[in-house]
Amino acid sequence: MPVNKTRWAIALLVLLSILPSVFGLYFYLEGSEQKCFLEELPKETLVTGDYTAEEWNEEHKRFIVNKDIVLEVIVELMPVGERVYSHKLATSGRFQFTSADAGQHAICLFTSTAGWFSSTKLKMTLDLQIRDMLDEASEVPEGSLGEMAQRVRDLNQKVGEIRREQWYLREHEKHFRDKSESTNSHTVTWTIVQLVVLGLTCAAQLRSLRKFFETKKLV
């Protein structure tokens, strides 16, 4: 039974090594519209975006490349809104940025040449690749490694990605635990303060009531 589980685990790792760590999508931008995507990124993670922008041509009734279009990409660390990366782009090419801190990042794309009332319609094709800086530094040209060595390198990269994800989850859990403990501590402190104030109020009321009875000579 353990042998079968080990074989399944190895097969799963091999399958993961075959799958690319790139995901692609396409979307539309109209006028000055801005589209943002949220990505959870560990610290010191390199994000590479390959993109192409095509403008709708009414004469040809299809999307074509217009080199006069100027795009802009802005990356911010959420929810603080700290700007990580900002750059103007041509109609096609690549942009890269590195996450300085772990957390949720908003990747926003828009055209900077369209006005508020512009009817420009763009079709954006975007491929994002997320990888560790160490993987990028150790990158070697394809073909220089044998098939087995290439497979081992891919497996090591996948293991590294899993470890980075586990590290990020531990950091996120630690932050949540510290915040919960701080909230509980503040709650306990506030409860104690309320009890003290209530006790002082009761003592003052009893003292005032006793003086009232003494004045009326009821005690």
C-alpha positions in Angstrom: 0.0 0.0 0.0 2.7 2.6 0.8 4.5 1.6 -2.4 1.4 2.5 -4.5 1.1 5.8 -2.7 4.7 6.6 -3.5 4.2 5.7 -7.2 1.1 8.0 -7.3 3.1 10.8 -5.7 5.9 10.4 -8.2 3.4 10.3 -11.1 1.7 13.5 -9.8 5.1 15.3 -9.6 5.9 14.3 -13.1 2.5 15.5 -14.3 3.1 18.9 -12.6 6.5 19.2 -14.2 5.0 18.8 -17.6 2.3 21.4 -17.0 3.6 24.9 -17.7 3.7 27.5 -14.9 2.1 30.0 -17.4 -1.6 30.9 -17.7 -3.0 33.0 -20.5 -6.2 35.0 -20.9 -7.7 37.6 -23.2 -10.0 40.5 -22.4 -11.4 43.7 -23.9 -10.7 47.3 -23.1 -13.1 50.1 -24.2 -11.9 53.7 -24.1 -10.2 54.6 -20.9 -11.4 51.4 -19.1 -9.0 49.7 -16.7 -8.8 46.0 -16.0 -7.1 44.6 -12.9 -6.2 41.1 -11.9 -5.4 40.0 -8.3 -2.6 37.6 -7.7 -1.3 36.2 -4.3 2.5 36.4 -4.6 5.2 35.3 -2.2 8.1 37.6 -1.5 10.8 38.0 -4.2 8.7 36.4 -6.9 9.3 37.3 -10.6 6.2 37.9 -12.7 6.6 38.1 -16.5 3.8 39.2 -18.7 3.8 38.7 -22.5 1.0 40.7 -24.1 -0.5 41.8 -27.4 -3.1 44.6 -28.0 -5.3 44.7 -31.1 -7.7 47.5 -32.0 -11.0 46.9 -33.6 -11.0 48.2 -37.2 -14.5 49.1 -38.4 -13.3 49.0 -42.1 -11.9 45.5 -41.9 -14.4 44.3 -39.3 -11.6 42.7 -37.2 -9.0 43.4 -34.6 -5.6 44.5 -36.0 -2.4 45.8 -34.4 -2.2 49.6 -34.1 1.3 50.7 -33.2 0.0 54.2 -32.2 -1.7 52.7 -29.1 0.2 53.3 -25.9 -0.6 51.0 -22.9 0.3 51.3 -19.3 0.6 48.7 -16.6 0.5 49.5 -12.8 1.1 46.9 -10.1 0.0 47.7 -6.5 0.3 45.8 -3.2 -3.1 45.4 -1.7 -4.8 46.5 0.4 -2.4 49.3 1.3 -2.2 50.5 -2.4 1.6 50.7 -2.4 2.8 51.0 -6.0 5.3 48.2 -6.9 5.6 48.8 -10.7 4.5 51.2 -13.3 5.5 51.3 -17.0 4.3 52.5 -20.4 4.0 49.7 -23.0 3.9 49.4 -26.8 1.1 47.4 -28.5 3.0 44.1 -27.9 5.9 43.0 -25.9 6.8 42.0 -22.3 6.9 43.5 -18.8 8.5 42.2 -15.7 8.3 43.0 -12.0 9.4 41.5 -8.7 7.3 41.3 -5.6 9.1 43.0 -2.7 6.7 41.7 -0.1 4.3 38.8 0.1 0.7 39.5 -0.4 -2.1 40.2 -2.8 -1.0 42.2 -5.9 -3.3 44.1 -8.3 -2.0 44.0 -11.9 -3.9 46.8 -13.8 -3.7 47.4 -17.6 -5.3 50.3 -19.5 -4.6 52.5 -22.5 -3.1 55.9 -21.9 -3.9 57.3 -25.3 -7.7 57.0 -25.1 -9.7 60.0 -23.8 -12.7 59.9 -21.4 -15.2 59.6 -24.3 -13.0 57.5 -26.7 -14.8 54.6 -28.4 -11.5 52.7 -28.9 -12.0 48.9 -28.4 -9.0 46.8 -27.7 -8.5 43.0 -27.4 -5.7 42.2 -25.0 -4.0 38.8 -24.9 -2.0 38.3 -21.8 0.3 35.4 -20.7 1.5 35.6 -17.1 4.4 33.5 -15.8 5.2 33.4 -12.1 8.5 32.1 -10.9 11.1 32.5 -8.2 14.1 34.8 -8.6 16.4 31.9 -7.9 14.9 29.9 -10.7 15.4 32.8 -13.1 19.0 33.1 -12.0 19.7 29.4 -12.5 18.0 29.4 -16.0 20.0 27.5 -18.6 19.3 27.4 -22.4 17.0 24.6 -23.6 18.8 21.8 -25.3 21.9 22.0 -23.1 20.5 19.5 -20.7 19.5 15.9 -21.3 15.9 14.9 -21.0 16.3 13.3 -17.6 18.3 16.3 -16.3 15.7 18.6 -17.7 12.9 16.7 -16.0 14.8 16.7 -12.6 15.3 20.5 -13.0 11.6 20.9 -13.7 10.7 18.8 -10.6 13.0 20.9 -8.5 11.3 24.1 -9.7 7.9 22.6 -8.8 9.1 21.6 -5.4 10.5 25.1 -4.9 7.1 26.6 -5.9 5.3 24.3 -3.4 7.7 25.3 -0.6 7.3 29.0 -1.4 3.5 28.5 -1.2 3.8 26.7 2.1 6.0 29.5 3.4 3.5 32.1 2.3 0.7 30.2 4.0 2.7 30.0 7.2 3.4 33.7 7.2 -0.3 34.5 6.4 -1.4 32.2 9.3 1.2 33.8 11.6 -0.1 37.3 10.8 -3.7 36.2 11.3 -2.8 34.5 14.6 -0.9 37.6 15.9 -3.8 39.9 14.9 -6.3 37.6 16.7 -4.1 37.5 19.8 -3.8 41.3 19.7 -7.6 41.7 19.3 -8.3 39.2 22.2 -5.8 41.1 24.4 -7.5 44.4 23.7 -10.9 42.8 24.4 -9.7 41.5 27.8 -8.1 44.9 28.7 -11.3 46.7 27.7 -13.4 44.3 29.8 -11.2 44.8 32.8 -11.4 48.6 32.4 -15.2 48.4 32.2 -15.3 46.3 35.4 -13.1 48.8 37.2 -15.3 51.7 36.1 -18.4 49.8 37.1 -16.9 49.0 40.5 -16.0 52.6 41.1 -19.4 53.8 40.0 -21.1 51.3 42.4 -18.8 52.4 45.2 -19.6 56.1 44.5 -23.3 55.3 44.4 -23.3 53.4 47.7 -21.3 56.2 49.4 -23.7 58.8 48.1 -26.7 56.7 49.2 -25.2 56.2 52.7 -24.7 60.0 53.1 -28.3 60.5 52.0 -29.5 58.1 54.7 -27.2 59.7 57.3 -28.5 63.2 56.4 -32.1 62.0 56.8 -31.1 60.2 60.0 -32.3 56.9 58.7 -29.1 55.2 59.7 
